[in-house]
Amino acid sequence: MVADHTSGSVPLNCMKRGDEGVICETCLDDSDDAFVKALGVRPNRCIRVCRASGSCVIEVGSGRGTWSRVALSRTLASGIRVTTRV
C-alpha cells in the first residue's frame, strides 16, 4: 500500500543531511524498483538522511525499532519520493 501524501512529497536526492520523512512512492524502472525494495527502501518506511553529497546515504526504519543504513546513487535517489517531517 502506498501512502497517500504524494502532493507534498520531494525527491530523496533533494533532501539534506538530518532530514527525516516517510517514503510515499518510487518512480523507477522495474529492475531499479526491485533493487531498492530488496534493500528495504519501500513505501511507508521511515527514512533519515545521513549524507546528501555524492551518493545518498540514508537510514531506513524497519518498523520494528531497527534501522539499516543504505547508500544509493543520486539517480536512484531522484526516483524515490518522500513526505518530509516538519
Secondary structure, 3 states (H helix, E strand, C coil): CCCCCHHHEEEHHHCCCCCEEEEEEECCCHHHHHHHHHCCCCCCCEEEEEECCCCEEEEEECCCCCEEEEEECHHHHHCEEEEECC
